[in-house]
């Protein structure tokens, strides 16, 4: 009962995907981002809090990626008209979507260059680590589909199970788009962030192959790419 109360408490505050970035006041932006991250890392669920804190210590860039992906995923889900329960599961599942990377050797995760095929195969195991850890906590079952399936592709060429189309849970299909968008529009050790027009081309050209066309359509129709996704907590989605 106590665990369920802690999980339901997350329904009080959702992440707002539309926090405007004011380039003229970078210090204010950085301060706000740190506050937001601290708020997220203090979620009311003890286990989620522990995993997020560990992830932040392991690799802060993954934490910041997680925050942005959670923000964008919630906006896509909201634009698709998902009910409140799904919104709660989107938030929790996306905050935890990369916790399996805690099981990947640090020398691979923080390698400054491109991964070898063998190293990439090791990284592909991170959804299975997440499943192993989350499966021990039944309250995470609805949200667990996101850490487990967000790398599955619409055409069945993803991992870890090669699911295709509607075999992939809808919540994971939403996060798949947000996850790739943030990955390609962010700097990596071995490359700079892509220009927005290049990133948009990748997202739209992969509709119906890597991505659910309905999710891509929602992403494009609502112009989600036009904002900077620095999230804050707001009660208006409740």
VEXRO-111040 format. One line per 8 residues: their letters; for each residue x, y, z of N, C-alpha, C. Coordinates in steps of 0.02 Angstrom, whole numbers. Example, Ala and Ser with C-alpha at 12.3 -4.5 7.8 and 13.67 -1.06 7.14 Angstrom:
BEGIN
as	660 -284 390 615 -225 390 660 -165 390  642 -112 354 684 -53 357 645 2 394
This chain:
BEGIN
xxxxxxxx	41 -60 0 0 0 0 43 63 0  95 65 42 137 124 44 173 136 -22  195 80 -54 230 86 -118 183 115 -170  120 92 -171 73 117 -219 60 191 -209  56 212 -146 46 283 -132 104 324 -158  166 299 -150 224 335 -174 222 342 -249  204 288 -284 201 291 -357 146 338 -381  87 335 -349 32 378 -369 48 451 -357
xxxxxxxx	92 465 -309 109 534 -293 139 569 -354  169 530 -398 200 559 -458 147 589 -503  82 572 -495 30 600 -537 18 673 -521  43 697 -465 30 767 -446 66 815 -492  127 798 -511 168 844 -550 194 810 -613  177 837 -671 205 814 -733 258 863 -757  298 841 -803 352 884 -828 325 926 -886  336 990 -883 313 1036 -934 364 1039 -991
xxxxxxxx	345 1018 -1052 393 1018 -1107 407 1087 -1137  371 1138 -1115 378 1203 -1147 407 1256 -1101  466 1242 -1076 503 1293 -1039 547 1329 -1090  534 1394 -1100 570 1432 -1151 643 1444 -1131  686 1436 -1178 757 1450 -1167 772 1522 -1188  794 1563 -1141 812 1632 -1156 888 1637 -1160  914 1644 -1220 986 1644 -1230 1020 1703 -1195  982 1756 -1183 1012 1815 -1152 1025 1805 -1078
xxxxxxxx	998 1754 -1049 1006 1743 -977 1026 1672 -964  1087 1654 -985 1110 1585 -978 1118 1565 -905  1139 1611 -861 1148 1593 -791 1082 1574 -760  1029 1609 -777 963 1592 -751 941 1523 -776  955 1510 -840 937 1445 -869 973 1388 -834  1038 1397 -822 1078 1344 -789 1052 1332 -718  1037 1387 -682 1011 1380 -614 945 1343 -614  902 1361 -661 836 1329 -666 843 1255 -683
xxxxxxxx	889 1239 -729 899 1170 -748 922 1128 -689  969 1155 -650 993 1118 -591 937 1106 -541  894 1156 -532 838 1148 -485 790 1094 -510  776 1096 -575 730 1047 -604 759 977 -596  824 969 -610 855 903 -604 852 878 -532  865 923 -485 860 903 -415 790 882 -396  740 917 -423 670 898 -410 655 829 -438  678 816 -499 666 752 -530 701 696 -493
xxxxxxxx	762 708 -471 799 657 -435 772 645 -365  725 687 -344 693 678 -279 622 654 -286  607 616 -338 539 589 -347 519 548 -286  454 544 -275 430 515 -213 439 440 -207  461 407 -259 470 334 -258 543 319 -239  552 281 -186 619 268 -159 664 234 -209  639 182 -242 681 145 -289 699 187 -349  650 222 -377 663 266 -434 714 319 -415
xxxxxxxx	707 347 -356 754 397 -331 824 369 -329  831 309 -303 897 278 -296 929 266 -364  890 240 -412 917 227 -479 937 292 -514  895 343 -508 910 406 -541 972 440 -511  978 436 -446 1037 465 -414 1100 428 -437  1096 361 -441 1153 321 -463 1171 338 -536  1120 346 -578 1131 363 -648 1165 431 -654  1144 478 -612 1173 545 -615 1246 544 -595
xxxxxxxx	1263 503 -546 1333 496 -525 1374 461 -579  1342 413 -613 1376 373 -664 1391 415 -726  1341 453 -749 1350 493 -810 1297 547 -812  1317 608 -796 1268 663 -793 1238 679 -861  1274 665 -915 1246 677 -981 1186 632 -994  1189 570 -968 1131 526 -975 1072 553 -936  1086 580 -876 1032 608 -836 998 666 -873  1037 710 -901 1009 768 -935 972 747 -999
xxxxxxxx	998 697 -1033 962 667 -1090 895 638 -1066  896 605 -1010 835 575 -982 782 628 -968  803 684 -940 756 738 -924 724 765 -988  765 777 -1039 738 804 -1101 692 754 -1136  711 690 -1136 670 640 -1169 603 631 -1132  605 634 -1066 543 629 -1027 497 687 -1044  525 747 -1047 486 806 -1064 452 800 -1132  491 782 -1182 464 777 -1250 414 719 -1255
xxxxxxxx	428 663 -1224 382 606 -1226 314 624 -1197  314 661 -1142 252 682 -1111 212 727 -1157  246 772 -1193 210 816 -1239 180 777 -1296  217 729 -1324 189 688 -1378 129 648 -1352  136 619 -1293 81 580 -1264 20 624 -1252  31 684 -1228 -24 730 -1215 -58 749 -1281  -19 761 -1333 -48 781 -1397 -86 723 -1429  -68 662 -1412 -104 603 -1437 -167 587 -1396
xxxxxxxx	-177 625 -1343 -237 616 -1303 -234 558 -1255  -174 538 -1234 -170 481 -1188 -200 499 -1120  -231 451 -1088 -263 465 -1023 -211 476 -968  -236 500 -911 -192 518 -855 -148 459 -833  -175 400 -828 -135 342 -806 -76 330 -852  -88 336 -918 -33 327 -965 18 383 -958  -5 443 -944 42 499 -934 87 485 -874  58 459 -821 98 441 -762 151 389 -779
xxxxxxxx	129 338 -817 176 285 -836 229 309 -885  210 355 -930 260 385 -975 313 421 -933  291 460 -884 339 498 -845 387 451 -807  359 403 -771 401 358 -731 445 315 -777  414 286 -828 452 241 -872 507 276 -910  496 339 -930 547 374 -968 603 398 -922  586 419 -862 638 436 -814 685 377 -801  658 316 -807 698 256 -794 720 222 -859
xxxxxxxx	710 253 -917 720 216 -979 792 195 -992  840 230 -962 911 213 -974 946 186 -912  909 167 -861 943 143 -800 982 79 -813  963 41 -863 1001 -19 -880 1073 -5 -899  1088 57 -918 1157 75 -936 1203 72 -875  1173 70 -815 1214 61 -756 1249 -7 -756  1224 -54 -796 1253 -120 -801 1305 -126 -856  1316 -73 -894 1364 -73 -949 1431 -46 -924
xxxxxxxx	1487 -79 -941 1552 -54 -918 1564 19 -934  1592 54 -887 1602 127 -894 1647 143 -953  1696 102 -966 1743 116 -1021 1708 113 -1089  1652 78 -1093 1613 76 -1154 1565 136 -1157  1529 148 -1102 1480 202 -1102 1513 270 -1111  1574 279 -1086 1606 344 -1090 1663 346 -1140  1663 300 -1186 1714 298 -1238 1710 362 -1281  1765 396 -1293 1763 459 -1330 1752 451 -1405
xxxxxxxx	1760 391 -1431 1751 380 -1503 1692 334 -1516  1683 316 -1579 1628 271 -1597 1639 201 -1568  1585 168 -1553 1589 101 -1526 1604 50 -1581  1641 -2 -1563 1650 -58 -1608 1585 -98 -1610  1576 -142 -1661 1516 -184 -1663 1507 -224 -1598  1562 -250 -1571 1558 -288 -1508 1534 -244 -1451  1562 -184 -1446 1543 -138 -1392 1470 -118 -1399  1447 -107 -1460 1377 -89 -1470 1331 -146 -1450
xxxxxxxx	1354 -208 -1462 1315 -266 -1442 1308 -268 -1365  1360 -249 -1330 1357 -245 -1257 1308 -192 -1235  1310 -134 -1267 1264 -79 -1249 1191 -101 -1261  1179 -141 -1311 1112 -163 -1327 1081 -207 -1273  1121 -226 -1224 1095 -266 -1169 1061 -223 -1115  1067 -156 -1120 1042 -115 -1065 967 -121 -1053  924 -132 -1104 854 -143 -1087 842 -206 -1045  884 -256 -1054 876 -318 -1016 897 -309 -944
xxxxxxxx	948 -269 -932 966 -253 -863 909 -216 -828  880 -168 -864 823 -131 -835 766 -178 -819  751 -225 -864 697 -273 -852 712 -314 -790  773 -337 -783 792 -379 -726 781 -342 -660  799 -279 -658 793 -241 -596 721 -220 -582  686 -197 -634 618 -172 -624 568 -228 -612  581 -287 -639 535 -344 -631 527 -365 -558  574 -346 -517 570 -363 -446 520 -319 -409
xxxxxxxx	494 -268 -443 449 -220 -411 384 -216 -452  332 -254 -433 271 -258 -474 239 -192 -490  248 -141 -447 216 -77 -460 243 -42 -523  301 -65 -547 330 -35 -607 308 -69 -672  268 -121 -667 253 -161 -726 224 -119 -784  175 -74 -773 149 -36 -830 201 11 -861  245 38 -820 296 84 -846 357 47 -874  366 -16 -855 426 -53 -874 431 -64 -950
xxxxxxxx	374 -59 -985 376 -69 -1058 421 -18 -1092  431 40 -1060 473 92 -1091 547 75 -1088  575 61 -1029 645 40 -1028 659 -22 -1069  610 -67 -1072 621 -131 -1106 615 -127 -1182  568 -86 -1207 551 -88 -1278 565 -24 -1317  596 27 -1287 603 91 -1324 653 89 -1381  691 33 -1386 736 25 -1444 709 -24 -1496  647 -44 -1488 615 -85 -1539 592 -40 -1596
xxxxxxxx	602 -62 -1659 583 -22 -1717 518 -48 -1747  482 -3 -1778 417 -18 -1809 422 -76 -1859  478 -81 -1895 486 -133 -1947 516 -197 -1920  527 -201 -1854 551 -263 -1824 626 -270 -1822  663 -217 -1839 736 -222 -1842 770 -196 -1778  731 -179 -1728 760 -153 -1666 782 -208 -1618  794 -187 -1557 816 -235 -1506 781 -219 -1440  777 -265 -1391 813 -330 -1388 775 -389 -1417
xxxxxxxx	711 -381 -1436 671 -439 -1455 649 -438 -1528  661 -384 -1564 640 -381 -1634 565 -377 -1643  530 -345 -1596 458 -335 -1604 444 -287 -1661  383 -292 -1689 366 -249 -1746 296 -220 -1737  285 -161 -1766 219 -130 -1768 187 -126 -1699  124 -146 -1697 86 -140 -1634 103 -193 -1583  150 -238 -1600 178 -282 -1548 216 -240 -1497  242 -184 -1518 279 -139 -1473 228 -98 -1434
xxxxxxxx	231 -97 -1369 184 -57 -1330 185 17 -1352  126 47 -1352 120 115 -1377 164 165 -1340  169 157 -1275 211 203 -1236 283 201 -1258  308 141 -1273 377 134 -1296 385 164 -1365  334 159 -1408 337 189 -1475 343 265 -1471  311 295 -1422 315 367 -1412 386 387 -1391  412 351 -1342 478 367 -1316 532 354 -1369  522 307 -1413 571 293 -1465 586 355 -1507
xxxxxxxx	534 392 -1525 543 453 -1565 579 506 -1524  556 517 -1463 587 569 -1420 660 552 -1406  674 489 -1395 742 467 -1378 790 480 -1436  770 461 -1496 813 472 -1554 820 546 -1570  765 583 -1565 769 655 -1578 821 688 -1532  818 672 -1468 866 704 -1422 937 680 -1435  945 616 -1452 1012 590 -1464 1046 624 -1523  1008 635 -1577 1040 662 -1637 1046 738 -1635
xxxxxxxx	1008 771 -1591 1014 844 -1585 1056 864 -1526  1092 817 -1497 1138 831 -1441 1209 814 -1461  1257 850 -1433 1328 835 -1445 1346 767 -1416  1386 730 -1451 1415 668 -1427 1491 674 -1428  1528 632 -1391 1601 638 -1392 1632 633 -1461  1600 595 -1506 1628 583 -1572 1595 624 -1627  1545 666 -1611 1513 708 -1662 1475 765 -1629  1464 817 -1668 1423 873 -1646 1349 858 -1658
xxxxxxxx	1307 895 -1624 1235 887 -1634 1217 903 -1707  1168 866 -1733 1144 879 -1801 1105 944 -1802  1106 976 -1860 1062 1034 -1871 990 1010 -1870  945 1055 -1852 874 1036 -1845 845 1007 -1909  863 1037 -1966 834 1012 -2029 858 941 -2044  921 926 -2027 946 858 -2037 910 809 -1991  901 829 -1928 867 786 -1880 795 773 -1900  761 825 -1924 692 817 -1946 688 769 -2005
xxxxxxxx	737 773 -2050 737 727 -2107 743 655 -2083  785 643 -2034 793 574 -2008 728 550 -1977  697 591 -1935 635 570 -1902 581 556 -1953  571 601 -2001 516 592 -2050 531 535 -2099  594 528 -2119 610 476 -2167 606 406 -2137  611 402 -2071 606 337 -2037 535 321 -2013  488 365 -2028 418 350 -2012 394 289 -2052  368 240 -2017 346 179 -2050 400 126 -2055
xxxxxxxx	462 144 -2039 516 94 -2037 540 88 -1964  574 140 -1939 594 139 -1869 538 161 -1823  497 209 -1845 450 241 -1799 377 230 -1819  334 230 -1769 262 227 -1779 241 291 -1815  210 285 -1875 190 345 -1912 144 392 -1873  101 365 -1831 56 407 -1791 96 451 -1743  147 423 -1713 188 461 -1666 227 516 -1702  256 499 -1760 292 548 -1799 246 605 -1821
xxxxxxxx	185 587 -1841 136 638 -1863 120 685 -1805  111 658 -1745 98 701 -1687 158 746 -1673  217 718 -1677 278 757 -1667 283 816 -1716  267 802 -1779 272 855 -1830 214 904 -1826  153 879 -1818 95 923 -1818 97 975 -1763  124 956 -1706 124 1002 -1649 189 1042 -1645  233 1035 -1694 293 1076 -1695 335 1069 -1633  340 1008 -1607 375 998 -1544 449 1014 -1549
xxxxxxxx	476 1012 -1608 547 1023 -1618 564 1097 -1615  515 1141 -1613 529 1213 -1616 550 1242 -1549  541 1206 -1495 557 1231 -1428 619 1197 -1400  647 1228 -1349 700 1194 -1310 666 1158 -1253  682 1095 -1245 645 1054 -1197 679 1054 -1129  675 1109 -1094 699 1113 -1026 637 1109 -981  628 1054 -946 564 1042 -912 559 1074 -844  498 1084 -822 484 1104 -754 422 1067 -732
xxxxxx	409 1065 -668 351 1029 -643 291 1076 -642  235 1053 -668 174 1093 -667 116 1047 -649  65 1073 -615 7 1032 -596 -47 1033 -649  -39 1069 -704 -94 1081 -751 -115 1019 -789  -72 967 -793 -91 907 -830 -137 862 -789  -143 874 -724 -179 828 -680 -254 836 -692
